[in-house]
């Protein structure tokens, strides 16, 4: 559960990055889930 909140925070922080990078983060997040 803590990991989910952790990755959510990272995703919010990385919104400044290009869309491709954000999609990559979401893909990694799905793997972790």
C-alpha positions in Angstrom: 0.0 0.0 0.0 2.8 2.3 0.8 4.4 1.6 -2.5 1.3 2.7 -4.3 1.3 6.1 -2.5 5.0 6.4 -3.2 4.6 5.8 -6.9 1.7 8.2 -7.1 3.8 10.9 -5.6 6.5 10.2 -8.1 4.0 10.4 -11.0 2.8 13.8 -9.7 6.4 15.0 -9.4 7.2 13.8 -12.9 4.3 15.6 -14.7 6.9 18.1 -15.8 8.6 15.5 -17.9 7.7 14.7 -21.5 4.5 12.6 -22.1 6.6 9.6 -23.1 8.4 9.6 -19.8 5.1 9.8 -17.9 3.7 6.9 -19.8 6.8 4.9 -19.0 6.4 5.6 -15.3 2.7 4.5 -15.5 3.9 1.3 -17.2 6.4 0.6 -14.4 3.7 1.4 -11.9 1.4 -1.2 -13.5 4.1 -3.8 -13.3 4.7 -3.0 -9.6 0.9 -3.4 -8.9 
